[in-house]
Each structure stands twice: as structure tokens, then as C-alpha cells.
Amino acid sequence: MTKPGTSFLVNFAMASALLYVFRGVLWPFTLALVLAILIMSLSERVVRLLPRARRWMVFAITAVIVGGIIVASMAVVIEGASRIVGEIPAMLARIDQLLATVPAPGGGRLSLEALAEKVELGPVADRLLGSVQDASAGLGLTLIFLFFLLLSKPMIEKRVESIIASRGGRGLATVLERSFSGVESYMYVQSVTGLMIAVGAGVVMAAVGLDNALFWSLVIFLFSYLPVLGVLAGSVGPTLFALLQFPSLTPAIAVFVGIQVVSSIVGNLVLPKMQADSQNIDPAASLIAVGMWTVLWGVPGAFLAIPLTLALMYALAQYEDLRWLAVLISHDGDPTPMEPAE
């Protein structure tokens, strides 16, 4: 007889292998599903504010606006990335110039070439570049999936209702309701707070006079969807290019510190009030989830890690044998705080 622990590890390994093998299709579909949930949530909020508006018209306008924002953001990212690629040689030369002023241990001077000899940067850079290229190619597939998901929304709802009725229980319905609600709340909170951080960071970069401030603001907005260290990682790029643009270190320091101050204000004053119970995930579990989904799906997995982990937590909580995993993932030890009393 197979032990329960062994069976769980085998199932986990098989599921991870399938997620990795079919990642080229799965992550664009998952992202499209998350965006579809966001569009439906926004349209419902508009309908509540404008009760006389026709639901289908509000839904269509919201979908067009969100799709337009995605396409415009892609255009800004592509244009900004192309400029950055052209400036990389100058950036490396500038970093070498700064490193030359730092005494190296044992004498001599530091340089990128010397550091590269000690650390194999080639494989890491190739893997990161390949992941970014796959992400760019998958965004087109995401828009196609999103179009068909929104177009076939009534049919999908009927099929889901039929499946739930055939199972004769509320388990699947509960998981779906909590997953959709959790993803909706997460996307809303992170979008609003990320926009606040991006606007504040944009003001800081514009005040300093940094080039491509709009591009870097968008980058910081996207990185705000990563838990804990997202904004910190997103601020590295504009800081490095501030080193390239300005002869002194002061503007680069101002950019980095200014972004961290804005992030700290939003993270400590705004985010806790908005977040409430909408993201009941332990910070350590969030970092582990980001790492695992990044390994499986690359860069897109990092941005989808929290919504996927929320859905996984609600699903695990429905099974007594696996509920302990949901408890470990949750922040307060109760993975189903909104569960109705029987």
C-alpha cells in the first residue's frame, strides 16, 4: 500500500511536470483568466455606480479599455526596452568607471570583466533573456485567450453550473467563488496601490530629470505585483540608468531613495487598510510561491504566483488530508475565514 505522504509527493511531482511542459500555453491562459476576472469586477463596480446603464455595454466598454491599456503598455515597454538595449554598452562602461574607484581586495582595481571571471553570468543572462522573450511572445496569445473568454462568458458560466450540479455538492462552487473573489480583491488592491507607487516614483524621476520616466514608472507598476521585494527590484533599473545619465551619484541616490520612500508610505499607510483579509497569505509563503512559479513558468509565473497560490490555498482547504498545507500558506492560520456557518 502506498503511503499518503508518498502519494502526495508523486502527485505533486506529476502536476509540476505537466505545468512545466505545457507552460507555453498555460501561463497565457491563466493571465487571460485573471484579466477576465478583473474586467468583470470593474464592470460590476461601474454597474453598481450606474444602475441604469446596460450591463453588456458596460462590460464591452470595460473590456475595450483594459485591452487598450494592455496594448499601450506593451508598446511603451517595447520602445523603452529597445532604447535600453542600445544604451547597455555605455551602462557597462559607466559601471566599470565607478568600480575602478573602489580598491579591490589584494590590490588592483575592480571591473566587470574581473567580476565576470569569478561569477558565470552568461547562463543566468541567457535564461533571463529567454524568459523575457517567451513572456513577450505569450502576451499576444494572452490577448487571444482573453477575447474568447469574454466572448464565451455566458456559455462558460452555464457549463460550470452544470458541472457543479452534476457533482452534487458545494465544494467546487465554494472553491471557485473564493478563488474568483480572492483574485479579484488581490488584483484590485495591487493595481490601486501599484498605481500610487508608480505615480509617486514617476514624480520623483521627473523631478530628478531622468530620461524615459514613463517607461520606468510602468516597470515599477508591473513589479508592484510581486510581493515584498517587487518595488525594490523594480527600482534597480532606473537607479542604474541614473548613474549613466548623470555625472554624479546624487541623482541616482535620490531616485532610489525616493522610490523606496514612496513605496514605504503606500505600503504602511494605504495597503494595510485596503488589503484587510483579501490576501491571507503568509509573506514567507509568498516568496516561496514566487520562486516556485518562476521556476515553472519563468517571469510570467512570478507575476501570477499570488493569484495562483490563493486559488491553491482555497482548493487545499476543502480536503481534510491537505488542509494543513492551506493552513501553512495562510497568514492567520485560517485559510477559509469567510466560510459560512453550517
C-alpha positions in Angstrom: 0.0 0.0 0.0 1.3 3.5 -0.9 1.8 5.8 2.0 -0.2 9.1 1.9 2.9 11.1 2.0 4.5 9.3 -0.9 1.3 9.5 -2.9 1.2 13.3 -2.3 4.8 13.7 -3.4 4.2 11.7 -6.6 1.1 13.7 -7.5 2.9 17.0 -6.8 5.8 15.9 -9.0 3.5 14.9 -11.8 1.5 18.1 -11.6 4.7 20.2 -11.6 6.0 18.4 -14.6 2.8 18.9 -16.5 2.7 22.6 -15.6 6.3 23.0 -16.8 5.9 21.0 -20.1 2.7 23.0 -21.1 3.9 26.3 -19.7 3.8 28.0 -23.1 0.0 27.6 -23.2 -0.9 27.5 -19.6 0.5 30.9 -18.4 -1.1 32.9 -21.2 -4.4 31.3 -20.5 -4.0 31.9 -16.7 -3.1 35.5 -17.3 -6.1 35.9 -19.6 -8.3 34.4 -16.9 -7.0 36.8 -14.3 -7.6 39.7 -16.6 -11.1 38.5 -17.4 -11.9 38.4 -13.7 -10.5 41.9 -13.4 -12.7 43.1 -16.3 -15.8 41.5 -14.9 -15.1 43.0 -11.5 -14.6 46.5 -12.9 -17.7 46.3 -15.0 -19.8 45.2 -11.9 -18.5 48.2 -10.0 -19.5 50.5 -12.8 -22.9 48.9 -13.0 -23.4 49.5 -9.3 -22.5 53.1 -9.7 -24.7 53.5 -12.8 -27.6 51.2 -12.3 -29.4 52.4 -15.4 -26.5 51.5 -17.7 -26.9 48.4 -19.8 -24.7 45.6 -18.3 -23.5 44.3 -21.7 -22.5 47.8 -22.9 -20.5 48.5 -19.7 -18.9 45.1 -20.0 -17.8 45.7 -23.6 -16.5 49.2 -22.9 -14.5 48.0 -19.9 -13.0 45.1 -21.9 -12.0 47.6 -24.7 -10.4 50.0 -22.2 -8.5 47.3 -20.4 -7.4 45.8 -23.7 -6.3 49.2 -24.9 -4.3 49.8 -21.8 -2.6 46.4 -22.2 -1.6 47.1 -25.8 -0.4 50.7 -25.0 1.6 49.3 -22.1 3.2 46.7 -24.4 4.1 49.5 -26.8 5.7 51.6 -24.1 7.6 48.6 -22.8 8.9 47.5 -26.2 10.0 51.1 -27.1 11.7 51.6 -23.7 13.4 48.2 -23.9 14.8 48.9 -27.3 16.3 52.1 -26.0 17.8 50.3 -23.0 19.4 47.7 -25.3 21.1 50.4 -27.2 22.5 52.0 -24.0 23.8 48.8 -22.4 27.4 49.2 -23.7 27.5 52.8 -22.2 26.0 51.5 -19.0 28.7 48.8 -18.6 31.4 51.3 -19.3 29.9 53.6 -16.7 29.8 50.8 -14.1 33.4 49.9 -14.9 34.3 53.6 -14.3 32.7 53.6 -10.9 34.2 50.2 -10.0 37.6 51.5 -10.9 37.4 53.9 -8.0 36.9 51.1 -5.5 40.0 49.4 -4.2 39.9 45.6 -4.8 40.9 43.1 -2.1 44.5 42.2 -2.5 45.3 45.3 -4.6 44.4 46.3 -8.1 41.0 47.6 -9.3 37.6 46.1 -9.7 36.0 45.7 -13.1 33.0 44.0 -14.6 35.4 41.8 -16.6 37.1 40.7 -13.4 33.8 40.0 -11.6 32.5 38.1 -14.6 35.5 35.7 -14.4 34.5 34.8 -10.8 30.8 34.6 -11.5 29.3 32.8 -14.5 26.9 35.5 -15.7 26.4 34.0 -19.2 23.9 31.2 -18.3 22.0 33.4 -15.9 21.7 36.2 -18.6 20.7 33.7 -21.3 18.0 32.2 -19.2 16.6 35.6 -18.1 16.6 36.8 -21.7 14.9 33.7 -22.9 12.2 34.0 -20.3 11.6 37.6 -21.2 11.3 36.7 -24.9 8.9 33.9 -24.1 6.8 36.3 -22.0 6.7 38.9 -24.8 5.6 36.2 -27.3 3.0 34.9 -24.9 1.3 38.3 -24.5 -0.2 38.0 -27.9 -1.6 34.6 -27.1 -3.0 36.1 -23.8 -5.0 38.7 -25.7 -6.5 35.9 -28.0 -7.4 33.8 -24.9 -8.9 36.9 -23.3 -11.0 37.7 -26.3 -12.5 34.2 -26.5 -13.0 34.1 -22.7 -15.0 37.3 -22.7 -16.9 36.3 -25.8 -18.0 32.9 -24.5 -18.6 34.1 -20.9 -22.3 33.1 -20.8 -21.5 29.6 -22.2 -18.7 29.1 -19.7 -21.0 30.0 -16.8 -23.6 27.5 -17.9 -21.0 24.7 -18.2 -19.6 25.5 -14.8 -23.1 25.4 -13.3 -23.8 22.1 -15.0 -20.6 20.6 -13.6 -21.3 21.8 -10.1 -24.9 20.4 -10.3 -23.6 17.1 -11.5 -21.2 16.8 -8.6 -24.0 17.1 -6.1 -22.1 19.3 -3.6 -21.0 22.8 -2.8 -17.2 22.0 -2.6 -16.3 23.0 -6.2 -18.7 26.0 -6.1 -17.1 27.2 -2.8 -13.5 26.9 -4.2 -14.5 28.8 -7.4 -16.3 31.5 -5.5 -13.4 32.0 -3.1 -10.8 31.8 -5.8 -12.5 34.4 -8.0 -13.2 36.7 -5.1 -9.6 36.4 -3.8 -8.1 37.0 -7.2 -10.5 40.0 -7.8 -9.5 41.5 -4.4 -5.8 41.0 -5.0 -5.8 42.5 -8.4 -7.8 45.5 -7.3 -5.7 46.2 -4.3 -2.4 45.7 -6.1 -3.5 47.7 -9.1 -4.5 50.7 -7.0 -1.5 50.7 -4.7 0.8 49.9 -7.6 -0.6 52.9 -9.5 0.0 55.1 -6.4 3.6 53.9 -6.2 4.2 54.3 -9.9 2.8 57.8 -10.0 4.9 58.8 -6.9 8.0 57.2 -8.4 7.3 59.0 -11.7 7.2 62.3 -9.9 10.5 61.6 -8.2 12.2 60.6 -11.5 10.7 63.6 -13.4 11.9 65.9 -10.7 15.4 64.5 -11.0 15.2 64.7 -14.8 15.6 61.0 -15.6 15.0 60.0 -19.2 12.3 57.5 -20.0 10.4 58.3 -16.8 7.2 56.9 -18.2 8.8 53.6 -19.1 10.4 53.2 -15.7 7.1 54.1 -14.0 5.4 51.3 -15.9 8.1 48.9 -14.9 7.7 49.8 -11.2 3.9 49.4 -11.6 4.4 45.9 -13.0 6.9 45.0 -10.3 4.4 46.1 -7.6 2.5 42.8 -8.3 5.5 40.9 -6.9 5.2 40.6 -3.1 7.7 42.0 -0.6 10.6 42.7 -2.9 8.9 43.8 -6.1 9.3 47.6 -5.9 12.8 47.2 -4.6 13.7 45.1 -7.6 11.9 47.5 -9.9 13.8 50.5 -8.6 17.2 49.0 -9.6 16.8 49.8 -13.3 16.1 53.5 -13.1 18.8 53.8 -10.5 21.4 52.3 -12.7 20.4 54.4 -15.7 20.5 57.5 -13.5 24.2 56.6 -12.9 24.6 56.6 -16.7 22.8 59.8 -17.4 24.2 62.0 -14.6 27.9 62.5 -13.8 27.4 62.4 -10.1 25.9 59.8 -7.8 23.4 62.2 -6.2 20.6 61.9 -8.7 20.9 58.0 -8.7 20.7 58.0 -4.9 17.7 60.4 -5.0 15.9 58.2 -7.4 16.5 55.0 -5.4 15.7 56.6 -2.0 12.7 58.5 -3.4 11.1 55.3 -4.8 11.7 53.5 -1.5 10.1 56.3 0.5 7.0 56.4 -1.8 6.7 52.6 -1.5 7.1 52.7 2.2 4.4 55.3 2.6 1.9 53.4 0.4 2.9 50.0 1.9 2.5 51.1 5.5 -0.4 53.6 5.4 -2.5 52.7 2.4 -2.0 49.0 1.7 -3.0 47.6 5.1 -6.3 49.5 5.1 -7.2 48.2 1.6 -5.8 44.8 1.9 -7.7 43.6 5.0 -8.5 39.9 4.6 -8.2 39.9 0.8 -4.7 38.4 0.7 -4.5 36.0 3.6 -1.1 34.6 2.6 2.0 34.4 4.8 4.9 36.6 3.5 7.3 33.7 3.6 4.8 31.5 1.7 4.5 34.4 -0.9 8.3 34.4 -1.5 8.3 30.6 -1.8 5.4 30.7 -4.2 7.1 33.3 -6.4 10.2 31.2 -6.5 8.4 28.0 -7.4 6.2 29.6 -10.1 9.2 31.4 -11.5 11.0 28.1 -11.9 7.9 26.6 -13.6 6.8 29.5 -15.8 9.6 32.0 -15.8 8.9 35.7 -15.5 5.1 35.4 -16.0 5.0 32.8 -13.2 6.4 35.4 -10.8 3.6 37.8 -11.6 0.9 35.1 -11.4 2.3 33.5 -8.3 0.0 35.1 -5.7 -3.4 34.6 -7.6 -2.4 31.0 -8.3 -1.4 30.4 -4.6 -4.7 32.0 -3.4 -6.7 29.6 -5.6 -4.5 26.7 -4.5 -5.0 27.5 -0.8 -8.8 27.6 -1.1 -8.7 24.3 -3.0 -6.5 22.5 -0.4 -8.7 23.8 2.4 -11.6 21.6 1.1 -9.7 18.4 1.8 -9.1 17.3 5.3 -5.9 15.4 4.4 -4.4 18.5 2.7 -5.9 21.3 4.8 -2.7 21.5 6.8 -1.0 22.8 3.7 -3.6 25.5 3.3 -3.1 26.5 7.0 0.7 26.8 6.4 0.1 29.0 3.4 -2.4 31.3 5.1 -1.3 34.3 7.2 -3.6 33.9 10.1 -3.9 30.1 10.2 -7.4 30.1 8.8 -7.5 29.6 5.0 -11.3 29.9 4.9 -12.2 32.9 7.0 -15.3 33.6 5.0 -16.7 30.1 5.2 -20.3 30.2 6.1 -21.5 28.6 9.3 -23.4 25.3 8.8 
